[in-house]
Each structure stands twice: as structure tokens, then as C-alpha cells.
Amino acid sequence: MTTMMGACGLACDTCELRTYPANPEAAQTVLSWFRSQGWLAEGEGLCKALSRGMVCTGCHGSRETHWSADCWILQCAVDTHGLADCSACAAFPCERLVTWAGTDESYGRALERLRALRGGGPSAA
């Protein structure tokens, strides 16, 4: 069961970027990625990341800590349309969302999650 979902339909409760503070396996992956991006220096770890606020609080949380504040879906659904997620949009599912969902299996599951929220109505794709 998904307890928190992104505007795009991705399940936040299984996202490593969201769960890494309490999940040692996810922390290893995420902290390595932070280092590869130059956001943490070698030797800096979980405590440093947390003290810098490097924790995603979801699409309706702080943009300072969202892993991808420039996400086009986040900007469209939340910023432009003031929606909790794409399923509430009059144009759902838009062509751009359907194309995005076709690029990755997890994105496809996200679109299906949104369709279920919408009530399984007809899709535009």
C-alpha cells in the first residue's frame, strides 16, 4: 500500500531518496550518488547529508529538499495547476505523461496508479 505518492504517481514510500535516512541499504546508494554529483565530499555521510537538509519531503514539501525540484510533472501538476497529482487534471493522461510512462517500468506503474486513483476511466493514449 502506498502511503505517499508523487504528483507523477511514483510511490514515495519505496523511493530510496525518500527512505535513505532510515534504510542503511538505500543510504549507501543515495550517499554514493550524492558524492558523484559533488553534493557530498568523500568521507561525508548520512549525518552531513541530513544536517544539510538533503531529504525529499515529497512534491508538496520544500523545494529546497526535493530531489528534483525542476521536474516537469511537479511543475505542471503542483505549480501550474495546483493539484495533488496528475490524476486530478482535466487533461489526464496527457500525451507527455503517457510518453514518460513508457520510458521505464516504474513510470508505467506510476501511471497505472494514477489511473486507479482516477477511477480507471478511459485514457487518451
Stockholm file with secondary structure:
# STOCKHOLM 1.0

chainA/1-125         MTTMMGACGLACDTCELRTYPANPEAAQTVLSWFRSQGWLAEGEGLCKALSRGMVCTGCHGSRETHWSADCWILQCAVDTHGLADCSACAAFPCERLVTWAGTDESYGRALERLRALRGGGPSAA
#=GR chainA/1-125 SS CCSSBCTTSCBGGGCHHHHGGGCHHHHHHHHHHHHHTTSSCTTCCHHHHHHTTCCCCCTTSCTTTCTTTTCHHHIIIIIITCCSSGGGSTTCSCHHHHHHHTTCHHHHHHHHHHHHHHTSCCCCC
#=GC SS_cons         CCSSBCTTSCBGGGCHHHHGGGCHHHHHHHHHHHHHTTSSCTTCCHHHHHHTTCCCCCTTSCTTTCTTTTCHHHIIIIIITCCSSGGGSTTCSCHHHHHHHTTCHHHHHHHHHHHHHHTSCCCCC
//
